[in-house]
Amino acid sequence: MPTYKSDKPDFDVMAKIAAKDSEGNIIADAPIPAGFSFTVTSDNPACIEVSQDPTNAKSVHYHIGGPNPDSTPSQANVVASLMDATGNLVSTGGSLVTVTVGDPTEITSIDLGLPEN
């Protein structure tokens, strides 16, 4: 399960589809079969937002959002689905992603906690 800080810059990743040919030979990074569709989604875009290149569905752009409003870590399920030409699910893969508060860039105050009297 990857964990990212909220100030991580956006990044792009090429998804990989592992397959075997008719003789059982492994294809480590197979193309999307003709007529098939490949989608990558996030169930919590406030945590991590995904978008795909319209010319290459395996090219995925990720934007790291933020933690929950109370600064607790946020989580999202990122799921990739490969569908055949008739809309049947052929394969799926996914990951639970956690986003935490980023690194401090500005000190806004210091409280020593001393009593008033």
C-alpha positions as CSV (number, residue, x, y, z in Angstrom):
1,M,0.0,0.0,0.0
2,P,1.7,3.2,-1.1
3,T,1.6,6.2,1.3
4,Y,2.3,9.7,-0.1
5,K,2.6,13.1,1.6
6,S,0.1,15.6,0.3
7,D,2.8,17.9,-1.1
8,K,4.1,15.2,-3.4
9,P,4.2,16.6,-7.0
10,D,1.9,15.1,-9.6
11,F,3.4,12.2,-11.5
12,D,2.8,10.0,-14.6
13,V,3.1,6.2,-14.7
14,M,2.7,3.6,-17.4
15,A,0.4,0.8,-16.3
16,K,1.5,-2.7,-17.3
17,I,-0.7,-5.5,-18.4
18,A,0.9,-9.0,-17.8
19,A,-0.3,-11.7,-20.2
20,K,0.6,-15.0,-21.8
21,D,0.4,-15.9,-25.5
22,S,-1.3,-19.0,-26.9
23,E,1.8,-21.1,-26.2
24,G,2.1,-19.9,-22.6
25,N,5.0,-17.4,-23.2
26,I,4.9,-14.5,-20.7
27,I,4.3,-11.0,-22.1
28,A,5.5,-8.7,-19.3
29,D,3.9,-5.5,-20.8
30,A,1.2,-6.5,-23.2
31,P,-0.7,-4.0,-25.3
32,I,-4.4,-3.4,-24.7
33,P,-6.1,-5.9,-27.1
34,A,-8.0,-4.5,-30.0
35,G,-11.5,-3.6,-29.1
36,F,-10.9,-3.8,-25.4
37,S,-11.0,-0.8,-23.0
38,F,-8.7,-0.1,-20.1
39,T,-9.8,2.3,-17.3
40,V,-8.1,3.5,-14.1
41,T,-10.3,5.1,-11.4
42,S,-10.1,6.4,-7.8
43,D,-13.0,6.1,-5.4
44,N,-11.7,9.2,-3.5
45,P,-10.4,12.0,-5.8
46,A,-9.9,14.3,-2.8
47,C,-7.2,11.8,-1.8
48,I,-5.7,10.8,-5.2
49,E,-7.1,11.8,-8.6
50,V,-6.3,9.9,-11.7
51,S,-6.6,10.7,-15.4
52,Q,-5.6,8.8,-18.5
53,D,-3.9,10.0,-21.7
54,P,-6.6,10.0,-24.4
55,T,-4.2,8.6,-26.9
56,N,-2.7,5.9,-24.6
57,A,-4.9,4.5,-21.9
58,K,-2.0,2.9,-20.1
59,S,-0.5,6.3,-19.5
60,V,-1.9,7.4,-16.2
61,H,-1.5,10.8,-14.5
62,Y,-1.8,11.0,-10.7
63,H,-2.6,14.1,-8.6
64,I,-2.0,13.7,-4.9
65,G,-4.8,15.4,-3.0
66,G,-4.7,15.8,0.8
67,P,-5.5,14.2,4.1
68,N,-8.9,14.4,5.7
69,P,-10.1,17.9,7.0
70,D,-9.0,16.9,10.5
71,S,-5.5,16.1,9.2
72,T,-5.9,12.3,9.6
73,P,-4.7,10.3,6.6
74,S,-7.1,9.9,3.7
75,Q,-7.4,6.8,1.7
76,A,-8.6,5.8,-1.8
77,N,-8.9,2.6,-3.8
78,V,-7.2,3.0,-7.2
79,V,-8.5,0.3,-9.6
80,A,-7.6,-0.6,-13.1
81,S,-10.1,-2.6,-15.2
82,L,-9.7,-4.3,-18.6
83,M,-13.0,-4.9,-20.4
84,D,-13.6,-6.8,-23.6
85,A,-15.5,-5.4,-26.5
86,T,-18.9,-6.5,-25.1
87,G,-18.2,-4.9,-21.7
88,N,-17.3,-8.0,-19.7
89,L,-14.6,-7.6,-17.1
90,V,-11.5,-9.5,-18.2
91,S,-9.1,-8.5,-15.5
92,T,-8.6,-6.0,-12.7
93,G,-5.9,-4.7,-10.4
94,G,-5.8,-2.2,-7.7
95,S,-4.1,-0.6,-4.7
96,L,-5.2,1.1,-1.6
97,V,-3.4,4.5,-1.4
98,T,-2.9,6.6,1.8
99,V,-2.2,10.4,1.8
100,T,-0.8,12.1,4.9
101,V,0.0,15.7,5.8
102,G,2.9,17.1,3.9
103,D,6.2,18.4,5.2
104,P,6.1,21.8,7.0
105,T,7.2,24.7,4.9
106,E,6.3,27.6,7.2
107,I,6.4,27.8,11.0
108,T,3.1,29.6,12.0
109,S,3.6,29.7,15.8
110,I,5.3,28.2,18.8
111,D,3.3,27.5,21.9
112,L,5.5,26.8,25.0
113,G,2.4,25.6,27.0
114,L,3.3,27.8,30.0
115,P,0.4,28.5,32.4
116,E,-1.0,32.1,32.6
117,N,-0.5,32.3,36.4
